[in-house]
């Protein structure tokens, strides 16, 4: 898959006139082994923290219900 078709000057001018602005978005490449290893490590650390940190759950229980929990 290549880059999307480039806009003509007229199309670009029309979008700008209508209030749009161009941006570039970079996202993780899930086919990249380095990224996959990093994500696996982060998931492992999150799971480990969930198992080890009863302190947070104790605090949440002590805080009790909040206004948004009321019907």
mmCIF file as Biopython writes it, N, C-alpha, C and O atoms, coordinates in Angstrom:
data_model
#
loop_
_atom_site.group_PDB
_atom_site.id
_atom_site.type_symbol
_atom_site.label_atom_id
_atom_site.label_alt_id
_atom_site.label_comp_id
_atom_site.label_asym_id
_atom_site.label_entity_id
_atom_site.label_seq_id
_atom_site.pdbx_PDB_ins_code
_atom_site.Cartn_x
_atom_site.Cartn_y
_atom_site.Cartn_z
_atom_site.occupancy
_atom_site.B_iso_or_equiv
_atom_site.auth_seq_id
_atom_site.auth_asym_id
_atom_site.pdbx_PDB_model_num
ATOM 1   N N  . UNK A ? 1  ? 0.853   -1.171 0.000  1.0 0.0 1  A 1 
ATOM 2   C CA . UNK A ? 1  ? 0.000   0.000  0.000  1.0 0.0 1  A 1 
ATOM 3   C C  . UNK A ? 1  ? 0.900   1.235  0.000  1.0 0.0 1  A 1 
ATOM 4   O O  . UNK A ? 1  ? 1.761   1.386  0.866  1.0 0.0 1  A 1 
ATOM 5   N N  . UNK A ? 2  ? 0.698   2.082  -0.944 1.0 0.0 2  A 1 
ATOM 6   C CA . UNK A ? 2  ? 1.505   3.285  -1.033 1.0 0.0 2  A 1 
ATOM 7   C C  . UNK A ? 2  ? 0.859   4.447  -0.321 1.0 0.0 2  A 1 
ATOM 8   O O  . UNK A ? 2  ? -0.116  4.296  0.415  1.0 0.0 2  A 1 
ATOM 9   N N  . UNK A ? 3  ? 1.418   5.586  -0.555 1.0 0.0 3  A 1 
ATOM 10  C CA . UNK A ? 3  ? 0.844   6.813  0.022  1.0 0.0 3  A 1 
ATOM 11  C C  . UNK A ? 3  ? -0.479  7.105  -0.673 1.0 0.0 3  A 1 
ATOM 12  O O  . UNK A ? 3  ? -0.675  6.751  -1.835 1.0 0.0 3  A 1 
ATOM 13  N N  . UNK A ? 4  ? -1.383  7.755  0.053  1.0 0.0 4  A 1 
ATOM 14  C CA . UNK A ? 4  ? -2.631  8.143  -0.601 1.0 0.0 4  A 1 
ATOM 15  C C  . UNK A ? 4  ? -2.375  9.153  -1.714 1.0 0.0 4  A 1 
ATOM 16  O O  . UNK A ? 4  ? -1.333  9.807  -1.756 1.0 0.0 4  A 1 
ATOM 17  N N  . UNK A ? 5  ? -3.321  9.260  -2.587 1.0 0.0 5  A 1 
ATOM 18  C CA . UNK A ? 5  ? -3.224  10.199 -3.701 1.0 0.0 5  A 1 
ATOM 19  C C  . UNK A ? 5  ? -3.036  11.607 -3.142 1.0 0.0 5  A 1 
ATOM 20  O O  . UNK A ? 5  ? -3.716  12.005 -2.197 1.0 0.0 5  A 1 
ATOM 21  N N  . UNK A ? 6  ? -2.118  12.344 -3.730 1.0 0.0 6  A 1 
ATOM 22  C CA . UNK A ? 6  ? -1.900  13.726 -3.303 1.0 0.0 6  A 1 
ATOM 23  C C  . UNK A ? 6  ? -3.057  14.587 -3.783 1.0 0.0 6  A 1 
ATOM 24  O O  . UNK A ? 6  ? -3.604  14.373 -4.864 1.0 0.0 6  A 1 
ATOM 25  N N  . UNK A ? 7  ? -3.417  15.559 -2.965 1.0 0.0 7  A 1 
ATOM 26  C CA . UNK A ? 7  ? -4.492  16.472 -3.326 1.0 0.0 7  A 1 
ATOM 27  C C  . UNK A ? 7  ? -4.017  17.485 -4.352 1.0 0.0 7  A 1 
ATOM 28  O O  . UNK A ? 7  ? -2.856  17.893 -4.370 1.0 0.0 7  A 1 
ATOM 29  N N  . UNK A ? 8  ? -4.954  17.875 -5.204 1.0 0.0 8  A 1 
ATOM 30  C CA . UNK A ? 8  ? -4.633  18.961 -6.129 1.0 0.0 8  A 1 
ATOM 31  C C  . UNK A ? 8  ? -4.611  20.268 -5.333 1.0 0.0 8  A 1 
ATOM 32  O O  . UNK A ? 8  ? -5.097  20.321 -4.203 1.0 0.0 8  A 1 
ATOM 33  N N  . UNK A ? 9  ? -4.050  21.310 -5.922 1.0 0.0 9  A 1 
ATOM 34  C CA . UNK A ? 9  ? -4.021  22.614 -5.251 1.0 0.0 9  A 1 
ATOM 35  C C  . UNK A ? 9  ? -5.441  23.103 -4.954 1.0 0.0 9  A 1 
ATOM 36  O O  . UNK A ? 9  ? -5.698  23.707 -3.913 1.0 0.0 9  A 1 
ATOM 37  N N  . UNK A ? 10 ? -6.360  22.828 -5.894 1.0 0.0 10 A 1 
ATOM 38  C CA . UNK A ? 10 ? -7.746  23.255 -5.697 1.0 0.0 10 A 1 
ATOM 39  C C  . UNK A ? 10 ? -8.399  22.503 -4.534 1.0 0.0 10 A 1 
ATOM 40  O O  . UNK A ? 10 ? -9.093  23.106 -3.716 1.0 0.0 10 A 1 
ATOM 41  N N  . UNK A ? 11 ? -8.175  21.182 -4.461 1.0 0.0 11 A 1 
ATOM 42  C CA . UNK A ? 11 ? -8.747  20.391 -3.363 1.0 0.0 11 A 1 
ATOM 43  C C  . UNK A ? 11 ? -8.178  20.842 -2.022 1.0 0.0 11 A 1 
ATOM 44  O O  . UNK A ? 11 ? -8.902  20.976 -1.035 1.0 0.0 11 A 1 
ATOM 45  N N  . UNK A ? 12 ? -6.877  21.070 -2.008 1.0 0.0 12 A 1 
ATOM 46  C CA . UNK A ? 12 ? -6.224  21.528 -0.780 1.0 0.0 12 A 1 
ATOM 47  C C  . UNK A ? 12 ? -6.770  22.896 -0.344 1.0 0.0 12 A 1 
ATOM 48  O O  . UNK A ? 12 ? -7.072  23.099 0.832  1.0 0.0 12 A 1 
ATOM 49  N N  . UNK A ? 13 ? -6.893  23.818 -1.282 1.0 0.0 13 A 1 
ATOM 50  C CA . UNK A ? 13 ? -7.411  25.151 -0.981 1.0 0.0 13 A 1 
ATOM 51  C C  . UNK A ? 13 ? -8.842  25.071 -0.478 1.0 0.0 13 A 1 
ATOM 52  O O  . UNK A ? 13 ? -9.220  25.802 0.437  1.0 0.0 13 A 1 
ATOM 53  N N  . UNK A ? 14 ? -9.650  24.177 -1.075 1.0 0.0 14 A 1 
ATOM 54  C CA . UNK A ? 14 ? -11.039 24.022 -0.641 1.0 0.0 14 A 1 
ATOM 55  C C  . UNK A ? 14 ? -11.105 23.519 0.798  1.0 0.0 14 A 1 
ATOM 56  O O  . UNK A ? 14 ? -11.887 24.035 1.597  1.0 0.0 14 A 1 
ATOM 57  N N  . UNK A ? 15 ? -10.300 22.527 1.132  1.0 0.0 15 A 1 
ATOM 58  C CA . UNK A ? 15 ? -10.296 21.995 2.495  1.0 0.0 15 A 1 
ATOM 59  C C  . UNK A ? 15 ? -9.837  23.054 3.495  1.0 0.0 15 A 1 
ATOM 60  O O  . UNK A ? 15 ? -10.426 23.187 4.568  1.0 0.0 15 A 1 
ATOM 61  N N  . UNK A ? 16 ? -8.808  23.795 3.159  1.0 0.0 16 A 1 
ATOM 62  C CA . UNK A ? 16 ? -8.333  24.861 4.043  1.0 0.0 16 A 1 
ATOM 63  C C  . UNK A ? 16 ? -9.409  25.931 4.221  1.0 0.0 16 A 1 
ATOM 64  O O  . UNK A ? 16 ? -9.609  26.427 5.330  1.0 0.0 16 A 1 
ATOM 65  N N  . UNK A ? 17 ? -10.087 26.284 3.163  1.0 0.0 17 A 1 
ATOM 66  C CA . UNK A ? 17 ? -11.148 27.291 3.214  1.0 0.0 17 A 1 
ATOM 67  C C  . UNK A ? 17 ? -12.298 26.822 4.106  1.0 0.0 17 A 1 
ATOM 68  O O  . UNK A ? 17 ? -12.938 27.628 4.781  1.0 0.0 17 A 1 
ATOM 69  N N  . UNK A ? 18 ? -12.552 25.512 4.102  1.0 0.0 18 A 1 
ATOM 70  C CA . UNK A ? 18 ? -13.640 24.944 4.914  1.0 0.0 18 A 1 
ATOM 71  C C  . UNK A ? 18 ? -13.215 24.703 6.361  1.0 0.0 18 A 1 
ATOM 72  O O  . UNK A ? 18 ? -14.011 24.202 7.156  1.0 0.0 18 A 1 
ATOM 73  N N  . UNK A ? 19 ? -11.982 25.046 6.719  1.0 0.0 19 A 1 
ATOM 74  C CA . UNK A ? 19 ? -11.562 24.959 8.113  1.0 0.0 19 A 1 
ATOM 75  C C  . UNK A ? 19 ? -10.762 23.717 8.471  1.0 0.0 19 A 1 
ATOM 76  O O  . UNK A ? 19 ? -10.517 23.477 9.653  1.0 0.0 19 A 1 
ATOM 77  N N  . UNK A ? 20 ? -10.351 22.928 7.505  1.0 0.0 20 A 1 
ATOM 78  C CA . UNK A ? 20 ? -9.525  21.758 7.782  1.0 0.0 20 A 1 
ATOM 79  C C  . UNK A ? 20 ? -8.059  22.148 7.749  1.0 0.0 20 A 1 
ATOM 80  O O  . UNK A ? 20 ? -7.674  23.135 7.122  1.0 0.0 20 A 1 
ATOM 81  N N  . UNK A ? 21 ? -7.242  21.348 8.442  1.0 0.0 21 A 1 
ATOM 82  C CA . UNK A ? 21 ? -5.802  21.567 8.369  1.0 0.0 21 A 1 
ATOM 83  C C  . UNK A ? 21 ? -5.118  20.219 8.228  1.0 0.0 21 A 1 
ATOM 84  O O  . UNK A ? 21 ? -5.585  19.226 8.787  1.0 0.0 21 A 1 
ATOM 85  N N  . UNK A ? 22 ? -4.027  20.172 7.494  1.0 0.0 22 A 1 
ATOM 86  C CA . UNK A ? 22 ? -3.339  18.897 7.292  1.0 0.0 22 A 1 
ATOM 87  C C  . UNK A ? 22 ? -2.519  18.509 8.530  1.0 0.0 22 A 1 
ATOM 88  O O  . UNK A ? 22 ? -1.909  19.362 9.177  1.0 0.0 22 A 1 
ATOM 89  N N  . UNK A ? 23 ? -2.515  17.225 8.843  1.0 0.0 23 A 1 
ATOM 90  C CA . UNK A ? 23 ? -1.672  16.707 9.918  1.0 0.0 23 A 1 
ATOM 91  C C  . UNK A ? 23 ? -1.057  15.391 9.454  1.0 0.0 23 A 1 
ATOM 92  O O  . UNK A ? 23 ? -1.529  14.772 8.500  1.0 0.0 23 A 1 
ATOM 93  N N  . UNK A ? 24 ? -0.015  14.981 10.131 1.0 0.0 24 A 1 
ATOM 94  C CA . UNK A ? 24 ? 0.621   13.694 9.860  1.0 0.0 24 A 1 
ATOM 95  C C  . UNK A ? 24 ? 0.559   12.888 11.147 1.0 0.0 24 A 1 
ATOM 96  O O  . UNK A ? 24 ? 0.911   13.385 12.217 1.0 0.0 24 A 1 
ATOM 97  N N  . UNK A ? 25 ? 0.112   11.648 11.040 1.0 0.0 25 A 1 
ATOM 98  C CA . UNK A ? 25 ? -0.037  10.799 12.218 1.0 0.0 25 A 1 
ATOM 99  C C  . UNK A ? 25 ? 0.909   9.609  12.098 1.0 0.0 25 A 1 
ATOM 100 O O  . UNK A ? 25 ? 0.928   8.911  11.084 1.0 0.0 25 A 1 
ATOM 101 N N  . UNK A ? 26 ? 1.686   9.394  13.143 1.0 0.0 26 A 1 
ATOM 102 C CA . UNK A ? 26 ? 2.565   8.242  13.217 1.0 0.0 26 A 1 
ATOM 103 C C  . UNK A ? 26 ? 1.978   7.260  14.225 1.0 0.0 26 A 1 
ATOM 104 O O  . UNK A ? 26 ? 1.622   7.651  15.337 1.0 0.0 26 A 1 
ATOM 105 N N  . UNK A ? 27 ? 1.877   6.010  13.851 1.0 0.0 27 A 1 
ATOM 106 C CA . UNK A ? 27 ? 1.332   4.979  14.733 1.0 0.0 27 A 1 
ATOM 107 C C  . UNK A ? 27 ? 2.334   3.836  14.828 1.0 0.0 27 A 1 
ATOM 108 O O  . UNK A ? 27 ? 3.149   3.654  13.924 1.0 0.0 27 A 1 
ATOM 109 N N  . UNK A ? 28 ? 2.284   3.060  15.914 1.0 0.0 28 A 1 
ATOM 110 C CA . UNK A ? 28 ? 3.202   1.930  16.040 1.0 0.0 28 A 1 
ATOM 111 C C  . UNK A ? 28 ? 2.979   0.907  14.929 1.0 0.0 28 A 1 
ATOM 112 O O  . UNK A ? 28 ? 1.841   0.615  14.562 1.0 0.0 28 A 1 
ATOM 113 N N  . UNK A ? 29 ? 4.063   0.370  14.405 1.0 0.0 29 A 1 
ATOM 114 C CA . UNK A ? 29 ? 4.011   -0.686 13.395 1.0 0.0 29 A 1 
ATOM 115 C C  . UNK A ? 29 ? 3.979   -2.023 14.124 1.0 0.0 29 A 1 
ATOM 116 O O  . UNK A ? 29 ? 5.005   -2.492 14.616 1.0 0.0 29 A 1 
ATOM 117 N N  . UNK A ? 30 ? 2.804   -2.631 14.192 1.0 0.0 30 A 1 
ATOM 118 C CA . UNK A ? 30 ? 2.653   -3.873 14.946 1.0 0.0 30 A 1 
ATOM 119 C C  . UNK A ? 30 ? 3.342   -5.061 14.286 1.0 0.0 30 A 1 
ATOM 120 O O  . UNK A ? 30 ? 3.401   -6.139 14.877 1.0 0.0 30 A 1 
ATOM 121 N N  . UNK A ? 31 ? 3.861   -4.888 13.081 1.0 0.0 31 A 1 
ATOM 122 C CA . UNK A ? 31 ? 4.643   -5.935 12.440 1.0 0.0 31 A 1 
ATOM 123 C C  . UNK A ? 31 ? 6.120   -5.840 12.809 1.0 0.0 31 A 1 
ATOM 124 O O  . UNK A ? 31 ? 6.897   -6.744 12.501 1.0 0.0 31 A 1 
ATOM 125 N N  . UNK A ? 32 ? 6.513   -4.742 13.472 1.0 0.0 32 A 1 
ATOM 126 C CA . UNK A ? 32 ? 7.896   -4.526 13.860 1.0 0.0 32 A 1 
ATOM 127 C C  . UNK A ? 32 ? 8.180   -5.299 15.143 1.0 0.0 32 A 1 
ATOM 128 O O  . UNK A ? 32 ? 7.487   -5.126 16.146 1.0 0.0 32 A 1 
ATOM 129 N N  . UNK A ? 33 ? 9.191   -6.144 15.106 1.0 0.0 33 A 1 
ATOM 130 C CA . UNK A ? 33 ? 9.498   -7.012 16.254 1.0 0.0 33 A 1 
ATOM 131 C C  . UNK A ? 33 ? 9.885   -6.204 17.497 1.0 0.0 33 A 1 
ATOM 132 O O  . UNK A ? 33 ? 9.562   -6.607 18.615 1.0 0.0 33 A 1 
ATOM 133 N N  . UNK A ? 34 ? 10.565  -5.083 17.321 1.0 0.0 34 A 1 
ATOM 134 C CA . UNK A ? 34 ? 10.943  -4.241 18.457 1.0 0.0 34 A 1 
ATOM 135 C C  . UNK A ? 34 ? 9.704   -3.691 19.161 1.0 0.0 34 A 1 
ATOM 136 O O  . UNK A ? 34 ? 9.619   -3.709 20.389 1.0 0.0 34 A 1 
ATOM 137 N N  . UNK A ? 35 ? 8.755   -3.210 18.383 1.0 0.0 35 A 1 
ATOM 138 C CA . UNK A ? 35 ? 7.509   -2.687 18.960 1.0 0.0 35 A 1 
ATOM 139 C C  . UNK A ? 35 ? 6.748   -3.807 19.650 1.0 0.0 35 A 1 
ATOM 140 O O  . UNK A ? 35 ? 6.232   -3.617 20.751 1.0 0.0 35 A 1 
ATOM 141 N N  . UNK A ? 36 ? 6.672   -4.972 19.016 1.0 0.0 36 A 1 
ATOM 142 C CA . UNK A ? 36 ? 5.947   -6.094 19.612 1.0 0.0 36 A 1 
ATOM 143 C C  . UNK A ? 36 ? 6.574   -6.507 20.944 1.0 0.0 36 A 1 
ATOM 144 O O  . UNK A ? 36 ? 5.858   -6.823 21.895 1.0 0.0 36 A 1 
ATOM 145 N N  . UNK A ? 37 ? 7.892   -6.505 21.015 1.0 0.0 37 A 1 
ATOM 146 C CA . UNK A ? 37 ? 8.574   -6.861 22.268 1.0 0.0 37 A 1 
ATOM 147 C C  . UNK A ? 37 ? 8.294   -5.803 23.335 1.0 0.0 37 A 1 
ATOM 148 O O  . UNK A ? 37 ? 8.073   -6.139 24.498 1.0 0.0 37 A 1 
ATOM 149 N N  . UNK A ? 38 ? 8.303   -4.534 22.946 1.0 0.0 38 A 1 
ATOM 150 C CA . UNK A ? 38 ? 8.019   -3.455 23.899 1.0 0.0 38 A 1 
ATOM 151 C C  . UNK A ? 38 ? 6.592   -3.576 24.427 1.0 0.0 38 A 1 
ATOM 152 O O  . UNK A ? 38 ? 6.368   -3.433 25.629 1.0 0.0 38 A 1 
ATOM 153 N N  . UNK A ? 39 ? 5.630   -3.837 23.552 1.0 0.0 39 A 1 
ATOM 154 C CA . UNK A ? 39 ? 4.241   -3.989 23.980 1.0 0.0 39 A 1 
ATOM 155 C C  . UNK A ? 39 ? 4.068   -5.198 24.902 1.0 0.0 39 A 1 
ATOM 156 O O  . UNK A ? 39 ? 3.324   -5.134 25.881 1.0 0.0 39 A 1 
ATOM 157 N N  . UNK A ? 40 ? 4.755   -6.294 24.589 1.0 0.0 40 A 1 
ATOM 158 C CA . UNK A ? 40 ? 4.672   -7.477 25.442 1.0 0.0 40 A 1 
ATOM 159 C C  . UNK A ? 40 ? 5.239   -7.183 26.830 1.0 0.0 40 A 1 
ATOM 160 O O  . UNK A ? 40 ? 4.678   -7.619 27.836 1.0 0.0 40 A 1 
ATOM 161 N N  . UNK A ? 41 ? 6.344   -6.448 26.887 1.0 0.0 41 A 1 
ATOM 162 C CA . UNK A ? 41 ? 6.939   -6.088 28.173 1.0 0.0 41 A 1 
ATOM 163 C C  . UNK A ? 41 ? 6.009   -5.168 28.961 1.0 0.0 41 A 1 
ATOM 164 O O  . UNK A ? 41 ? 5.841   -5.340 30.169 1.0 0.0 41 A 1 
ATOM 165 N N  . UNK A ? 42 ? 5.406   -4.196 28.284 1.0 0.0 42 A 1 
ATOM 166 C CA . UNK A ? 42 ? 4.465   -3.307 28.973 1.0 0.0 42 A 1 
ATOM 167 C C  . UNK A ? 42 ? 3.264   -4.084 29.503 1.0 0.0 42 A 1 
ATOM 168 O O  . UNK A ? 42 ? 2.820   -3.843 30.625 1.0 0.0 42 A 1 
ATOM 169 N N  . UNK A ? 43 ? 2.741   -5.003 28.716 1.0 0.0 43 A 1 
ATOM 170 C CA . UNK A ? 43 ? 1.599   -5.816 29.156 1.0 0.0 43 A 1 
ATOM 171 C C  . UNK A ? 43 ? 1.985   -6.678 30.362 1.0 0.0 43 A 1 
ATOM 172 O O  . UNK A ? 43 ? 1.203   -6.826 31.301 1.0 0.0 43 A 1 
ATOM 173 N N  . UNK A ? 44 ? 3.190   -7.241 30.329 1.0 0.0 44 A 1 
ATOM 174 C CA . UNK A ? 44 ? 3.653   -8.049 31.458 1.0 0.0 44 A 1 
ATOM 175 C C  . UNK A ? 44 ? 3.743   -7.204 32.719 1.0 0.0 44 A 1 
ATOM 176 O O  . UNK A ? 44 ? 3.322   -7.634 33.793 1.0 0.0 44 A 1 
ATOM 177 N N  . UNK A ? 45 ? 4.296   -5.991 32.587 1.0 0.0 45 A 1 
ATOM 178 C CA . UNK A ? 45 ? 4.439   -5.110 33.752 1.0 0.0 45 A 1 
ATOM 179 C C  . UNK A ? 45 ? 3.086   -4.666 34.296 1.0 0.0 45 A 1 
ATOM 180 O O  . UNK A ? 45 ? 2.914   -4.557 35.510 1.0 0.0 45 A 1 
ATOM 181 N N  . UNK A ? 46 ? 2.128   -4.411 33.416 1.0 0.0 46 A 1 
ATOM 182 C CA . UNK A ? 46 ? 0.783   -4.032 33.851 1.0 0.0 46 A 1 
ATOM 183 C C  . UNK A ? 46 ? 0.131   -5.174 34.611 1.0 0.0 46 A 1 
ATOM 184 O O  . UNK A ? 46 ? -0.458  -4.968 35.672 1.0 0.0 46 A 1 
ATOM 185 N N  . UNK A ? 47 ? 0.238   -6.386 34.062 1.0 0.0 47 A 1 
ATOM 186 C CA . UNK A ? 47 ? -0.355  -7.545 34.725 1.0 0.0 47 A 1 
ATOM 187 C C  . UNK A ? 47 ? 0.304   -7.784 36.078 1.0 0.0 47 A 1 
ATOM 188 O O  . UNK A ? 47 ? -0.373  -8.118 37.051 1.0 0.0 47 A 1 
ATOM 189 N N  . UNK A ? 48 ? 1.600   -7.618 36.140 1.0 0.0 48 A 1 
ATOM 190 C CA . UNK A ? 48 ? 2.328   -7.795 37.397 1.0 0.0 48 A 1 
ATOM 191 C C  . UNK A ? 48 ? 1.890   -6.747 38.417 1.0 0.0 48 A 1 
ATOM 192 O O  . UNK A ? 48 ? 1.694   -7.065 39.590 1.0 0.0 48 A 1 
ATOM 193 N N  . UNK A ? 49 ? 1.738   -5.524 37.982 1.0 0.0 49 A 1 
ATOM 194 C CA . UNK A ? 49 ? 1.314   -4.448 38.887 1.0 0.0 49 A 1 
ATOM 195 C C  . UNK A ? 49 ? -0.098  -4.711 39.397 1.0 0.0 49 A 1 
ATOM 196 O O  . UNK A ? 49 ? -0.392  -4.456 40.565 1.0 0.0 49 A 1 
ATOM 197 N N  . UNK A ? 50 ? -0.979  -5.219 38.529 1.0 0.0 50 A 1 
ATOM 198 C CA . UNK A ? 50 ? -2.344  -5.532 38.949 1.0 0.0 50 A 1 
ATOM 199 C C  . UNK A ? 50 ? -2.351  -6.605 40.032 1.0 0.0 50 A 1 
ATOM 200 O O  . UNK A ? 50 ? -3.169  -6.557 40.950 1.0 0.0 50 A 1 
ATOM 201 N N  . UNK A ? 51 ? -1.458  -7.554 39.928 1.0 0.0 51 A 1 
ATOM 202 C CA . UNK A ? 51 ? -1.408  -8.637 40.910 1.0 0.0 51 A 1 
ATOM 203 C C  . UNK A ? 51 ? -0.766  -8.209 42.220 1.0 0.0 51 A 1 
ATOM 204 O O  . UNK A ? 51 ? -1.110  -8.732 43.280 1.0 0.0 51 A 1 
ATOM 205 N N  . UNK A ? 52 ? 0.154   -7.272 42.157 1.0 0.0 52 A 1 
ATOM 206 C CA . UNK A ? 52 ? 0.936   -6.898 43.332 1.0 0.0 52 A 1 
ATOM 207 C C  . UNK A ? 52 ? 0.378   -5.721 44.119 1.0 0.0 52 A 1 
ATOM 208 O O  . UNK A ? 52 ? 0.754   -5.522 45.274 1.0 0.0 52 A 1 
ATOM 209 N N  . UNK A ? 53 ? -0.508  -4.942 43.519 1.0 0.0 53 A 1 
ATOM 210 C CA . UNK A ? 53 ? -0.881  -3.684 44.155 1.0 0.0 53 A 1 
ATOM 211 C C  . UNK A ? 53 ? -2.294  -3.714 44.720 1.0 0.0 53 A 1 
ATOM 212 O O  . UNK A ? 53 ? -3.223  -3.157 44.135 1.0 0.0 53 A 1 
ATOM 213 N N  . UNK A ? 54 ? -2.442  -4.368 45.860 1.0 0.0 54 A 1 
ATOM 214 C CA . UNK A ? 54 ? -3.737  -4.383 46.529 1.0 0.0 54 A 1 
ATOM 215 C C  . UNK A ? 54 ? -4.016  -3.042 47.196 1.0 0.0 54 A 1 
ATOM 216 O O  . UNK A ? 54 ? -5.159  -2.734 47.532 1.0 0.0 54 A 1 
ATOM 217 N N  . UNK A ? 55 ? -2.975  -2.252 47.385 1.0 0.0 55 A 1 
ATOM 218 C CA . UNK A ? 55 ? -3.110  -0.964 48.048 1.0 0.0 55 A 1 
ATOM 219 C C  . UNK A ? 55 ? -4.087  -0.047 47.308 1.0 0.0 55 A 1 
ATOM 220 O O  . UNK A ? 55 ? -4.894  0.639  47.934 1.0 0.0 55 A 1 
ATOM 221 N N  . UNK A ? 56 ? -4.011  -0.039 45.980 1.0 0.0 56 A 1 
ATOM 222 C CA . UNK A ? 56 ? -4.896  0.807  45.187 1.0 0.0 56 A 1 
ATOM 223 C C  . UNK A ? 56 ? -6.338  0.351  45.355 1.0 0.0 56 A 1 
ATOM 224 O O  . UNK A ? 56 ? -7.231  1.173  45.557 1.0 0.0 56 A 1 
ATOM 225 N N  . UNK A ? 57 ? -6.570  -0.960 45.273 1.0 0.0 57 A 1 
ATOM 226 C CA . UNK A ? 57 ? -7.929  -1.476 45.426 1.0 0.0 57 A 1 
ATOM 227 C C  . UNK A ? 57 ? -8.462  -1.196 46.826 1.0 0.0 57 A 1 
ATOM 228 O O  . UNK A ? 57 ? -9.640  -0.878 46.994 1.0 0.0 57 A 1 
ATOM 229 N N  . UNK A ? 58 ? -7.605  -1.312 47.820 1.0 0.0 58 A 1 
ATOM 230 C CA . UNK A ? 58 ? -8.028  -0.997 49.194 1.0 0.0 58 A 1 
ATOM 231 C C  . UNK A ? 58 ? -8.455  0.467  49.295 1.0 0.0 58 A 1 
ATOM 232 O O  . UNK A ? 58 ? -9.455  0.784  49.940 1.0 0.0 58 A 1 
ATOM 233 N N  . UNK A ? 59 ? -7.703  1.346  48.663 1.0 0.0 59 A 1 
ATOM 234 C CA . UNK A ? 59 ? -8.045  2.763  48.695 1.0 0.0 59 A 1 
ATOM 235 C C  . UNK A ? 59 ? -9.376  3.018  47.985 1.0 0.0 59 A 1 
ATOM 236 O O  . UNK A ? 59 ? -10.210 3.782  48.471 1.0 0.0 59 A 1 
ATOM 237 N N  . UNK A ? 60 ? -9.566  2.370  46.826 1.0 0.0 60 A 1 
ATOM 238 C CA . UNK A ? 60 ? -10.819 2.554  46.099 1.0 0.0 60 A 1 
ATOM 239 C C  . UNK A ? 60 ? -12.013 2.067  46.916 1.0 0.0 60 A 1 
ATOM 240 O O  . UNK A ? 60 ? -13.066 2.703  46.919 1.0 0.0 60 A 1 
ATOM 241 N N  . UNK A ? 61 ? -11.850 0.946  47.605 1.0 0.0 61 A 1 
ATOM 242 C CA . UNK A ? 61 ? -12.930 0.437  48.451 1.0 0.0 61 A 1 
ATOM 243 C C  . UNK A ? 61 ? -13.194 1.398  49.611 1.0 0.0 61 A 1 
ATOM 244 O O  . UNK A ? 61 ? -14.346 1.627  49.980 1.0 0.0 61 A 1 
ATOM 245 N N  . UNK A ? 62 ? -12.129 1.959  50.184 1.0 0.0 62 A 1 
ATOM 246 C CA . UNK A ? 62 ? -12.288 2.870  51.314 1.0 0.0 62 A 1 
ATOM 247 C C  . UNK A ? 62 ? -12.948 4.178  50.882 1.0 0.0 62 A 1 
ATOM 248 O O  . UNK A ? 62 ? -13.677 4.791  51.662 1.0 0.0 62 A 1 
ATOM 249 N N  . UNK A ? 63 ? -12.699 4.604  49.661 1.0 0.0 63 A 1 
ATOM 250 C CA . UNK A ? 63 ? -13.272 5.841  49.160 1.0 0.0 63 A 1 
ATOM 251 C C  . UNK A ? 63 ? -14.789 5.718  49.045 1.0 0.0 63 A 1 
ATOM 252 O O  . UNK A ? 63 ? -15.513 6.708  49.151 1.0 0.0 63 A 1 
ATOM 253 N N  . UNK A ? 64 ? -15.252 4.506  48.830 1.0 0.0 64 A 1 
ATOM 254 C CA . UNK A ? 64 ? -16.698 4.264  48.786 1.0 0.0 64 A 1 
ATOM 255 C C  . UNK A ? 64 ? -17.353 4.796  47.536 1.0 0.0 64 A 1 
ATOM 256 O O  . UNK A ? 64 ? -16.681 5.248  46.609 1.0 0.0 64 A 1 
ATOM 257 N N  . UNK A ? 65 ? -18.671 4.740  47.518 1.0 0.0 65 A 1 
ATOM 258 C CA . UNK A ? 65 ? -19.400 5.197  46.332 1.0 0.0 65 A 1 
ATOM 259 C C  . UNK A ? 65 ? -19.225 6.708  46.127 1.0 0.0 65 A 1 
ATOM 260 O O  . UNK A ? 65 ? -18.968 7.459  47.068 1.0 0.0 65 A 1 
ATOM 261 N N  . UNK A ? 66 ? -19.368 7.107  44.911 1.0 0.0 66 A 1 
ATOM 262 C CA . UNK A ? 66 ? -19.233 8.521  44.575 1.0 0.0 66 A 1 
ATOM 263 C C  . UNK A ? 66 ? -20.543 9.012  43.987 1.0 0.0 66 A 1 
ATOM 264 O O  . UNK A ? 66 ? -21.449 8.221  43.725 1.0 0.0 66 A 1 
ATOM 265 N N  . UNK A ? 67 ? -20.641 10.302 43.783 1.0 0.0 67 A 1 
ATOM 266 C CA . UNK A ? 67 ? -21.870 10.893 43.264 1.0 0.0 67 A 1 
ATOM 267 C C  . UNK A ? 67 ? -22.302 10.290 41.937 1.0 0.0 67 A 1 
ATOM 268 O O  . UNK A ? 67 ? -23.499 10.136 41.691 1.0 0.0 67 A 1 
ATOM 269 N N  . UNK A ? 68 ? -21.337 9.941  41.065 1.0 0.0 68 A 1 
ATOM 270 C CA . UNK A ? 68 ? -21.726 9.419  39.750 1.0 0.0 68 A 1 
ATOM 271 C C  . UNK A ? 68 ? -22.206 7.976  39.838 1.0 0.0 68 A 1 
ATOM 272 O O  . UNK A ? 68 ? -22.724 7.441  38.857 1.0 0.0 68 A 1 
ATOM 273 N N  . UNK A ? 69 ? -22.042 7.331  41.003 1.0 0.0 69 A 1 
ATOM 274 C CA . UNK A ? 69 ? -22.559 5.980  41.176 1.0 0.0 69 A 1 
ATOM 275 C C  . UNK A ? 69 ? -24.046 5.979  41.542 1.0 0.0 69 A 1 
ATOM 276 O O  . UNK A ? 69 ? -24.697 4.936  41.483 1.0 0.0 69 A 1 
ATOM 277 N N  . UNK A ? 70 ? -24.576 7.123  41.913 1.0 0.0 70 A 1 
ATOM 278 C CA . UNK A ? 70 ? -25.976 7.195  42.323 1.0 0.0 70 A 1 
ATOM 279 C C  . UNK A ? 70 ? -26.894 7.194  41.102 1.0 0.0 70 A 1 
ATOM 280 O O  . UNK A ? 70 ? -26.584 7.805  40.079 1.0 0.0 70 A 1 
ATOM 281 N N  . UNK A ? 71 ? -28.037 6.493  41.222 1.0 0.0 71 A 1 
ATOM 282 C CA . UNK A ? 71 ? -28.972 6.445  40.076 1.0 0.0 71 A 1 
ATOM 283 C C  . UNK A ? 71 ? -29.635 7.768  39.809 1.0 0.0 71 A 1 
ATOM 284 O O  . UNK A ? 71 ? -30.440 7.880  38.884 1.0 0.0 71 A 1 
#
